[in-house]
Amino acid sequence: MTGPDRCASDHRTHPRRSPSPGGGGGGLSGVLRRVLTVVGIVAVALLGTALPASAHAVLERSDPVGGAALDQAPARVTLTFSEAVSVKSDAIRVLDATGARADDGEAKNGSSASEVTIALRSGLGTGTYVVSWRVVSADSHPVGGAFAFGIGGPPDAGAAAALPSGGGGSRAVGVALGAARLVTFAGAALLIGATFFLTVLWPAGARRRGPVRLIAAGWLLSLFGAIGMLLLQGPYSSGEGITSVLDADQIAVTLEDRYGQLLAIRMLALLLAVPLLRRVRQPAGEGGGEGGGAGHQPTGPGRRGLVELAGLGLVLATTMAMIGHASAGGLVWLATASMTLHTTAMAIWLGGLCVLGLSLLGRPRPRHTGTGTGGAEGSPRGPGSFASPADPAAVSSGRGTGAVAGTSASAEAVSAAGSMELPGLNKLYGLDGLGDGEPVEAGWADEMARVLPRWSRTAMVAVAVIVLTGIFQTLREIGAFGALFGTTYGRLLLYKLWFVLGALGLGLLAQRWVHRHFPAGSEQPASEQPPSSQAAPNQTAPNQAVTSLAIAGLRRGVIFEMIVGVAVLTVTAILVNTIPGRESYAPPFSRTAIAGPMTVDVEIAPTRTGLETIRIHTYDPQGRPQRLVEAKGELSLPAAGVGPLDVPLVRVADGQAVAEGVGVPLPGQWQLRLYLRVNDFDQYVTTVFYRVR
């Protein structure tokens, strides 16, 4: 069966389904709704596992130091951090053993932005005092902690532990802020990516409601996400609950900070983009359809408008980069530029996928030839149709029903070239059985021939930029290879890496699909190409192997890639709220030392500020456990003048002693000196050094 007879038979056997009002098939829309619902549930579940607060600035020294025993009361308490911090009046609280305030209630920056100080009340008596602090680091995240000092003697550890510290925070606020960041990332992806796609890759698509609605959705999500982040930052930094989200004082304090000012700039850029984005929308074609007619050429925002849109998109991406880890640490300018490129490339990739999957590939329309008077059984031209199947011009150019006979042979030739032994993925993308299904409308095939090769190249460049900038950010934020597996931040980065590699694999298969169906030189309309009968014997006629089943395969692959992209965005939103590996990585310390005739194994964990556990194992020259009569230890930090602090070692077995809950208030190179007595006359001393983060 050839020519019109075959088409008529196919039409009777496979009745055409009307496109949905949104431009996509009804089945596709239902599948997408279910997929996006599942992805949303997974995203919320992942966000719920994120910690509500993460420390990024580090307390380097304090005056007085933690654990100090002072002869008289100090006039003030001063804290010095590793980077500039923002403070409120209650950023530091000094409490006595009863929980009463011992300070004047006015914390402020000292001689530099990284120093915070608060004056103490006069006439403080002897006893234990706890310093509780909570400040906001340069990357907008709160950091808190506490330590104790004593007047007239060492601090009482039990009394200090019973008092509140400044490191807490509302989990609900932390999760809500993570969700707001995810909404912001999704909005930026839709806004930047869809706008780029419709102004650079597919201007004709701006005549359709579906793609333009993606831009509008991205704008709304970006605005709502920015508003949510602005409202939530106040209670997030102060440690208060979700009920204080509309506190005017909290909002005012946030707007005075760099974080709030960057959000204000972002919202202003979004408002300025409205008239430019309205110009992206093209007039519909004749008859009011979305496809546009021949008499309506895209006008677009113009060259100047494109430059302005690019500038506003750059502002959006830069403000996102400056509210995060890139704004703190070393090489801030390079890290910010890298993160801006990373964000922009991710937006172009994900936003373009949404346009591609929900609009361009959303309406498979097979070619049909009408039968009977007036073509009663032919396919009517619905909104957005490219060309009528029975269009004489299409038939004469080899794009109509007359081209169907050669489809199977040409598809077989394309399928045989460069086949890959990946049956599952080939089936996913419809690379097996390339000639199966009905050829789609010629106009639609021409549209894809113009757009898909451009998108394929753009997507691969975008993913390459994502990978390269991601490598730089990983090296900067991890600090040590062990942090990839030994910290939450590192493990999240590995998850993100796997998702990106999965997206890269799907993208390579999609690019292979494009090369098979639209070989080089097929980006011009079929009417401008030579008929298939005049093509070289070994050359596939462009656009003829594009069948409904082939498009369905590509659409499935794009949807899977979109799901992977949402997973990448979700992990990224959690990463922004997680302590970088370079700061949180605290591997256990292990060292062997010599103390007289004995060998001493020292183990310390974790090697970060706070409470540590110190274990020692002693052996005699024959390698047997050496029984100790007494074991003592002292900790000191010579660079900061801290110590010596007593280490309460307790003998638990022959040759073993343990000290638990040893307070280490500051990072740096600490010195542990051990005094080991083996009998009434012999005592040996050894010293080890280890770094506290």
Secondary structure by P-SEA (a helix, b strand, c coil): cccaaaaaaaaaaccccccccccccaaaaaaaaaaaaaaaaaaaaaaaacccccccccccccccccbbbbcccccbbbbbcccbbbbccccbbbbccccccccccbbbbcccccbbbbbbbccccbbbbbbbbccccccccccccbbbbbccccccaaaaaaccccccccaaaaaaaaaaaaaaaaaaaaaaaaaaaaacccccccccaaaaaaaaaaaaaaaaaaaaaaaaaaaaaacccccccccaaaaaaaaacaaaaaaaaaaaaaaaaaaaaaaaccccccccccccccccccccccaaaaaaaaaaaaaaaaaaaaacccccccaaaaaaaaaaaaaaaaaaaaaaaaaaacccccbbbbbbbbcccccccccccccccccccccaaaaaaccccccccaaaaaaaaaaaccccccaaaaaaaccccccccccccaaaaaaaaacaaaaaaaaaaaaaaaaaaaaaaaaaaacccccccccaaaaaaaaaaaaaaaaaaaaaaaaaaaaaaccccccccccccccccccccccccccccccaaaaaaaaaaaaaaaaaaaaaaaaaaaaaaccccccccccbbbbbbbcccbbbbbbbccccccbbbbbbbbbcccccbbbbccccbbbbbccccccccccccccccccbbbbcccccccccbbbbbbbbbccccbbbbbbbbbbcc
